[in-house]
Amino acid sequence: MDDMNQFEVINNTIDYYKALQAIKRANTCDNKVLDYEIKTTKVKLEKFGINLHDLDFEN
């Protein structure tokens, strides 16, 4: 994967992760599918070496 394509993939995945976090924060019920999507997206970003600490919503 070339550098620009990898950057685009990482950027899009970060945007997706942020959207999932916003949905999770607004969600008022237990949603196992949403939790699984967040978990798998987190793994993908960690594989790219992205530190997710700064991307998580603080309570």
C-alpha positions as CSV (number, residue, x, y, z in Angstrom):
1,M,0.0,0.0,0.0
2,D,1.5,3.3,-1.0
3,D,1.8,6.1,1.6
4,M,-1.1,8.2,0.4
5,N,-3.4,5.3,0.2
6,Q,-2.4,4.2,3.7
7,F,-2.9,7.7,5.0
8,E,-6.4,7.7,3.5
9,V,-7.3,4.4,5.0
10,I,-6.1,5.5,8.5
11,N,-7.9,8.8,8.2
12,N,-11.2,7.2,7.1
13,T,-10.9,4.6,9.9
14,I,-10.3,7.3,12.5
15,D,-13.4,9.2,11.2
16,Y,-15.4,5.9,11.5
17,Y,-14.1,5.3,15.0
18,K,-15.1,8.8,16.0
19,A,-18.5,8.4,14.6
20,L,-19.0,5.1,16.5
21,Q,-17.8,6.8,19.7
22,A,-20.4,9.5,19.2
23,I,-23.2,7.0,18.6
24,K,-22.1,5.0,21.7
25,R,-22.2,8.2,23.8
26,A,-25.7,9.1,22.6
27,N,-27.0,5.5,22.8
28,T,-29.3,4.8,25.8
29,C,-29.4,1.0,25.5
30,D,-27.1,-1.9,25.4
31,N,-25.9,-2.5,21.8
32,K,-23.6,-5.5,21.4
33,V,-23.2,-4.8,17.6
34,L,-22.0,-1.3,18.3
35,D,-19.6,-2.5,21.0
36,Y,-18.2,-5.1,18.6
37,E,-17.8,-2.5,15.8
38,I,-15.9,-0.2,18.2
39,K,-13.7,-3.1,19.4
40,T,-12.8,-4.2,15.8
41,T,-12.2,-0.7,14.6
42,K,-9.9,-0.1,17.6
43,V,-7.9,-3.2,16.8
44,K,-7.5,-2.0,13.2
45,L,-6.2,1.4,14.3
46,E,-3.8,-0.2,16.8
47,K,-2.4,-2.3,14.0
48,F,-1.5,0.9,12.2
49,G,0.2,2.2,15.4
50,I,-2.5,4.8,16.2
51,N,-2.7,5.8,19.9
52,L,-6.4,5.7,20.6
53,H,-6.1,7.3,24.1
54,D,-6.7,10.8,22.7
55,L,-9.6,9.7,20.5
56,D,-11.8,8.3,23.2
57,F,-14.5,10.4,24.7
58,E,-13.9,11.3,28.3
59,N,-16.7,10.7,30.8
